[in-house]
Amino acid sequence: MLLHLVWSNLVHRPLRTVLSAFGVALAVALMLVNAGLVTGSQRERAHRETNVRAELMFWREFSLTSTSALVMPIQYADRLRRIAGVADVAPVGQYLKPSEYGIGLEIIEGIEWASYARLTGVRLQAGTPPVDEYDAIVDPEFIRTRRAKLGDTVMVFERPFRIVGIYAPEAGTGRFKMRLDTMQQLLAAPERCTFMYVKCADPADQEAVAARIVEELPDNTVVLVRDLPAAYEQGIPALNTFLKLVIGLAIAVGVTFVFLTMYTTIAERKRDIGILKSLGASPWWIIRAIEAEALLVGLLGLGLGIGAAYAAVVGMTAWTALRPAIEFRWLVFAACISLVSTALGALYPAWRAARLDPVETLAE
């Protein structure tokens, strides 16, 4: 009887049911899409950083987000090559700029093609290496998302760079790579880079080589490339804070929608509740009926929200360079949040309905 009554109430007021479910769906989609963007960006960057043959990264001052300046003297490359166990070194410059495609920022890399190709294993699928001052190479994903082709020009530093080559596999952080000396000139930072890839003579000896580098070149940071996925898995503090704010906002939206819906529903159904109580329905039965109705709305909103989130992911993947990744743990979390928020939103209206006096309600 309880479920039949709850279902009848939902079907009898379809517009209100849909609007309530829409509020929950909005909260679920908001949470899943943003969590997917954070998770996807961290996972993609870790994958591309580790998709190289070098074992070590040498930083003047290590930070997962300090990729916008050339701070390391390029002379460190010669000093690194003289350290026992180091086979090769490739300097890389990185510059952070607002993205013209998608959301957020993108990284432009400056490379010395010969050393970069040796240490990362990238090869040209088409075209030639960057030879002229304003030549650039890109990966297939850049070509796909920008709808570009060989010979096209891309504005960077307010200058037209010509795409002369397409490389694979994806490696490094930036998909757009120019000559390092060109980046140094444009950023007024001659003979400088952001970090250096270090290739060990014996990959099994990489920890010992890293220790020797730190000993001989103190006040610098050496990162094992194989450890980068774990570092990204922990997340960037600013992104984690943003995600927590989004989750809090999603909970607030869900609770508010359900509270307003159930509160107005109780106000309209006082007489119905009075009849139920006069027929022997206990306060606890009334509370269960209201909460059950809210939870059904929450389940409907959860389904709509998950569908909307995956639709948004498909759209972003097809039309932007973003790669959101909705993990199963976020689906479970979204389910818990949607059901808990709807239960909380209906709690006060249910308690208020349970306290209604049947005599007063029937007399109105």
C-alpha positions as CSV (number, residue, x, y, z in Angstrom):
1,M,0.0,0.0,0.0
2,L,2.8,2.4,0.9
3,L,4.6,2.1,-2.4
4,H,1.4,2.2,-4.4
5,L,0.4,5.5,-2.6
6,V,3.8,7.0,-3.2
7,W,3.8,6.1,-6.9
8,S,0.3,7.5,-7.3
9,N,1.4,10.8,-5.8
10,L,4.3,11.0,-8.2
11,V,2.3,10.1,-11.3
12,H,-0.6,12.4,-10.3
13,R,1.8,15.4,-10.3
14,P,4.1,14.7,-13.3
15,L,5.4,18.2,-13.8
16,R,6.4,18.6,-10.2
17,T,8.0,15.2,-10.2
18,V,10.0,16.0,-13.3
19,L,11.1,19.4,-12.0
20,S,12.2,17.8,-8.7
21,A,14.1,15.1,-10.5
22,F,15.7,17.8,-12.7
23,G,17.1,19.5,-9.6
24,V,18.7,16.3,-8.4
25,A,19.9,15.5,-11.9
26,L,21.5,18.9,-12.2
27,A,23.4,18.3,-9.0
28,V,24.5,14.8,-10.0
29,A,25.6,16.0,-13.5
30,L,27.5,18.9,-12.0
31,M,29.4,16.7,-9.7
32,L,30.2,13.9,-12.2
33,V,31.3,16.2,-15.0
34,N,33.6,18.3,-12.8
35,A,35.0,15.2,-11.1
36,G,35.5,13.6,-14.5
37,L,37.3,16.7,-15.7
38,V,39.7,16.8,-12.7
39,T,40.3,13.0,-12.9
40,G,40.7,13.0,-16.6
41,S,43.1,15.9,-16.8
42,Q,45.3,14.4,-14.1
43,R,45.3,10.9,-15.6
44,E,45.9,12.1,-19.2
45,R,48.8,14.3,-18.1
46,A,50.4,11.5,-16.1
47,H,50.0,9.1,-19.0
48,R,51.7,11.5,-21.5
49,E,54.5,12.3,-19.0
50,T,55.3,8.7,-18.5
51,N,55.0,7.8,-22.1
52,V,58.7,8.6,-22.6
53,R,61.9,6.5,-22.6
54,A,63.7,8.7,-20.1
55,E,63.8,7.6,-16.5
56,L,64.3,10.9,-14.7
57,M,63.1,14.5,-14.8
58,F,65.4,17.2,-13.5
59,W,63.8,20.4,-12.2
60,R,65.3,23.6,-10.9
61,E,62.3,23.9,-8.7
62,F,59.7,21.1,-8.8
63,S,56.0,21.8,-8.9
64,L,53.3,20.0,-10.9
65,T,52.0,23.4,-11.9
66,S,55.2,25.4,-12.4
67,T,55.2,25.1,-16.2
68,S,54.9,28.7,-17.3
69,A,58.6,29.9,-17.1
70,L,62.0,29.1,-18.3
71,V,63.9,29.0,-15.0
72,M,66.7,26.5,-15.5
73,P,70.1,27.4,-17.2
74,I,70.6,25.0,-20.1
75,Q,74.2,24.5,-19.0
76,Y,72.9,22.0,-16.5
77,A,72.7,19.6,-19.4
78,D,76.5,19.4,-19.7
79,R,76.9,19.0,-16.0
80,L,74.3,16.2,-15.9
81,R,76.0,14.3,-18.8
82,R,79.2,14.1,-16.7
83,I,77.5,12.4,-13.8
84,A,78.1,8.6,-13.6
85,G,75.2,6.6,-15.0
86,V,73.7,9.4,-17.1
87,A,73.5,8.4,-20.8
88,D,71.7,11.4,-22.4
89,V,69.9,14.6,-21.5
90,A,67.1,16.5,-23.3
91,P,66.2,20.1,-22.2
92,V,62.5,21.1,-22.5
93,G,60.9,24.5,-22.2
94,Q,57.2,24.9,-21.3
95,Y,54.9,27.9,-21.5
96,L,51.3,28.0,-20.1
97,K,48.7,29.9,-22.1
98,P,44.9,30.2,-22.1
99,S,43.4,27.5,-24.2
100,E,41.5,28.6,-27.3
101,Y,39.9,25.2,-27.6
102,G,38.1,23.7,-24.6
103,I,38.4,25.0,-21.1
104,G,41.3,26.2,-19.0
105,L,45.0,26.3,-20.0
106,E,47.3,24.5,-22.5
107,I,51.0,24.0,-22.5
108,I,53.3,24.9,-25.3
109,E,56.6,23.0,-25.3
110,G,60.0,24.1,-26.7
111,I,62.3,21.2,-27.7
112,E,65.6,20.3,-29.3
113,W,64.2,17.8,-31.8
114,A,67.2,15.4,-31.9
115,S,67.6,15.0,-28.2
116,Y,63.9,15.0,-27.5
117,A,63.2,12.3,-30.0
118,R,66.0,10.1,-28.5
119,L,64.7,10.4,-25.0
120,T,61.0,10.2,-25.6
121,G,60.8,7.8,-28.5
122,V,58.5,10.0,-30.5
123,R,58.6,9.7,-34.3
124,L,57.1,11.7,-37.1
125,Q,54.1,10.2,-38.7
126,A,54.1,12.9,-41.4
127,G,56.0,16.0,-42.3
128,T,59.4,17.1,-41.1
129,P,61.0,18.2,-37.8
130,P,60.8,21.9,-36.8
131,V,63.7,23.5,-38.8
132,D,62.7,27.1,-39.4
133,E,62.2,29.6,-36.6
134,Y,58.4,29.4,-36.6
135,D,57.9,25.8,-37.4
136,A,56.0,23.5,-35.0
137,I,55.0,19.9,-34.7
138,V,51.8,18.5,-33.2
139,D,50.3,15.2,-32.2
140,P,47.2,13.6,-33.9
141,E,44.9,14.7,-31.1
142,F,45.8,18.3,-31.8
143,I,45.0,17.8,-35.4
144,R,41.7,16.2,-34.5
145,T,40.5,18.8,-32.0
146,R,41.7,21.8,-34.0
147,R,40.5,20.4,-37.3
148,A,44.0,21.3,-38.6
149,K,46.3,19.8,-41.2
150,L,50.0,20.0,-42.2
151,G,50.8,23.5,-43.5
152,D,48.2,25.3,-41.4
153,T,49.3,28.1,-39.1
154,V,48.5,28.5,-35.4
155,M,48.9,31.8,-33.5
156,V,51.2,31.4,-30.5
157,F,52.9,34.4,-28.8
158,E,50.9,36.5,-31.3
159,R,53.0,35.0,-34.2
160,P,51.9,32.5,-36.8
161,F,53.6,29.1,-36.4
162,R,53.3,26.6,-39.3
163,I,52.5,23.0,-38.6
164,V,55.3,21.1,-40.4
165,G,55.1,17.7,-38.7
166,I,52.8,15.3,-36.9
167,Y,54.4,13.1,-34.2
168,A,53.4,10.0,-32.2
169,P,53.0,8.6,-29.7
170,E,51.7,11.3,-27.3
171,A,54.6,12.3,-25.1
172,G,55.2,15.2,-22.7
173,T,52.7,17.6,-21.5
174,G,52.3,19.9,-24.5
175,R,50.7,18.7,-27.8
176,F,52.2,21.7,-29.6
177,K,56.0,21.8,-29.8
178,M,58.2,24.5,-31.2
179,R,62.0,24.9,-31.3
180,L,63.4,25.6,-27.8
181,D,65.6,28.4,-29.1
182,T,62.5,30.1,-30.6
183,M,60.7,29.9,-27.2
184,Q,63.8,31.3,-25.4
185,Q,63.9,34.2,-27.8
186,L,60.2,35.0,-27.5
187,L,60.2,34.7,-23.7
188,A,63.5,36.7,-23.4
189,A,65.1,33.8,-21.6
190,P,68.2,32.8,-23.6
191,E,70.0,29.6,-22.7
192,R,67.2,28.5,-20.3
193,C,64.6,25.8,-20.1
194,T,61.9,24.5,-17.7
195,F,63.2,21.0,-17.0
196,M,65.4,18.2,-18.5
197,Y,64.7,14.6,-19.3
198,V,67.5,12.3,-18.1
199,K,68.2,8.9,-19.7
200,C,70.1,6.4,-17.5
201,A,72.7,4.1,-19.0
202,D,71.1,1.3,-17.0
203,P,67.4,1.9,-16.3
204,A,67.6,-0.5,-13.3
205,D,70.1,1.9,-11.7
206,Q,67.8,5.0,-11.9
207,E,67.4,5.5,-8.2
208,A,71.2,5.5,-7.6
209,V,71.6,7.9,-10.5
210,A,69.0,10.2,-9.1
211,A,70.8,10.2,-5.7
212,R,74.1,11.1,-7.4
213,I,72.4,13.9,-9.3
214,V,70.9,15.4,-6.1
215,E,74.3,15.0,-4.3
216,E,76.3,16.7,-7.1
217,L,73.6,19.3,-8.0
218,P,71.9,20.2,-4.7
219,D,69.0,22.6,-4.4
220,N,67.4,20.9,-7.4
221,T,64.7,18.2,-7.7
222,V,64.9,14.9,-9.5
223,V,61.7,13.0,-10.1
224,L,61.4,9.4,-11.3
225,V,59.2,9.3,-14.3
226,R,57.6,6.1,-13.1
227,D,56.4,7.8,-9.9
228,L,54.5,10.5,-11.8
229,P,51.2,8.6,-12.0
230,A,51.2,8.3,-8.2
231,A,51.9,12.0,-7.8
232,Y,49.0,12.9,-10.1
233,E,46.7,10.4,-8.4
234,Q,47.1,12.4,-5.2
235,G,45.9,15.4,-7.2
236,I,46.8,19.0,-7.4
237,P,45.7,20.8,-4.2
238,A,43.9,23.6,-6.1
239,L,41.9,21.2,-8.2
240,N,41.0,19.1,-5.2
241,T,39.7,22.2,-3.4
242,F,37.7,23.1,-6.4
243,L,36.2,19.6,-6.6
244,K,35.2,19.8,-2.9
245,L,33.4,23.1,-3.5
246,V,31.6,21.6,-6.5
247,I,30.5,18.6,-4.4
248,G,29.3,20.9,-1.7
249,L,27.3,23.0,-4.2
250,A,25.8,19.8,-5.7
251,I,24.6,18.7,-2.2
252,A,23.1,22.1,-1.5
253,V,21.3,22.1,-4.9
254,G,19.9,18.7,-4.3
255,V,18.7,19.4,-0.7
256,T,17.2,22.7,-1.7
257,F,15.2,21.4,-4.7
258,V,13.8,18.4,-2.7
259,F,13.0,20.5,0.4
260,L,11.1,23.1,-1.6
261,T,9.2,20.4,-3.5
262,M,8.2,18.3,-0.5
263,Y,7.4,21.4,1.6
264,T,5.0,22.7,-1.0
265,T,3.6,19.2,-1.5
266,I,2.8,18.9,2.2
267,A,1.1,22.3,2.2
268,E,-1.2,21.2,-0.7
269,R,-1.9,17.7,0.7
270,K,-2.8,18.6,4.3
271,R,-6.3,17.2,3.8
272,D,-5.0,13.9,2.3
273,I,-2.6,13.5,5.2
274,G,-5.5,14.3,7.7
275,I,-7.6,11.5,6.1
276,L,-4.7,9.0,6.3
277,K,-4.2,9.8,10.0
278,S,-7.9,9.6,10.7
279,L,-7.8,6.1,9.2
280,G,-5.1,5.1,11.6
281,A,-1.8,6.0,9.8
282,S,0.9,6.6,12.4
283,P,3.3,9.6,12.3
284,W,6.1,7.1,11.5
285,W,4.1,5.8,8.5
286,I,3.6,9.3,7.3
287,I,7.3,10.0,7.5
288,R,8.1,6.8,5.7
289,A,5.7,7.7,2.9
290,I,7.1,11.2,2.4
291,E,10.7,9.9,2.5
292,A,9.9,7.1,0.1
293,E,8.5,9.6,-2.3
294,A,11.6,11.8,-2.0
295,L,13.9,8.8,-2.6
296,L,12.0,7.8,-5.7
297,V,12.5,11.3,-7.0
298,G,16.2,11.0,-6.1
299,L,16.5,7.8,-8.0
300,L,14.9,9.3,-11.1
301,G,17.1,12.3,-10.8
302,L,20.2,10.1,-10.4
303,G,19.4,8.3,-13.6
304,L,18.8,11.5,-15.5
305,G,22.0,13.1,-14.0
306,I,24.2,10.1,-15.0
307,G,22.8,10.2,-18.5
308,A,23.3,13.9,-18.8
309,A,26.9,13.6,-17.5
310,Y,27.8,10.9,-20.0
311,A,26.2,13.0,-22.8
312,A,28.4,15.9,-21.7
313,V,31.5,13.7,-21.7
314,V,30.8,12.5,-25.2
315,G,30.3,16.0,-26.4
316,M,33.5,17.4,-24.8
317,T,35.5,14.4,-26.1
318,A,34.2,15.0,-29.7
319,W,34.5,18.7,-29.8
320,T,37.3,19.8,-27.4
321,A,40.7,18.6,-26.3
322,L,39.3,17.8,-22.8
323,R,39.2,14.1,-21.8
324,P,36.8,13.7,-18.8
325,A,37.0,10.3,-17.1
326,I,34.0,9.3,-14.9
327,E,35.2,6.6,-12.6
328,F,33.0,4.0,-11.0
329,R,33.8,5.4,-7.5
330,W,32.3,8.8,-8.6
331,L,29.2,7.0,-9.7
332,V,28.8,5.4,-6.3
333,F,29.5,8.7,-4.6
334,A,27.0,10.5,-6.8
335,A,24.4,7.9,-5.9
336,C,25.0,8.2,-2.2
337,I,25.0,12.0,-2.4
338,S,21.7,12.2,-4.4
339,L,19.9,9.8,-2.1
340,V,21.2,11.3,1.1
341,S,20.4,14.9,-0.1
342,T,16.9,13.9,-1.1
343,A,16.3,12.2,2.2
344,L,17.6,15.2,4.1
345,G,15.6,17.6,2.0
346,A,12.4,15.7,2.8
347,L,13.1,15.2,6.5
348,Y,11.6,18.4,7.8
349,P,8.6,18.4,5.5
350,A,8.0,14.7,6.6
351,W,8.3,15.6,10.3
352,R,5.9,18.5,9.8
353,A,3.4,16.3,8.0
354,A,3.6,13.7,10.8
355,R,2.7,16.4,13.4
356,L,-0.4,17.6,11.6
357,D,-3.7,17.4,13.5
358,P,-6.2,15.4,11.5
359,V,-9.1,17.3,13.0
360,E,-7.7,20.7,12.0
361,T,-6.8,19.6,8.6
362,L,-10.2,18.0,7.9
363,A,-12.0,21.1,9.2
364,E,-10.1,23.4,6.7
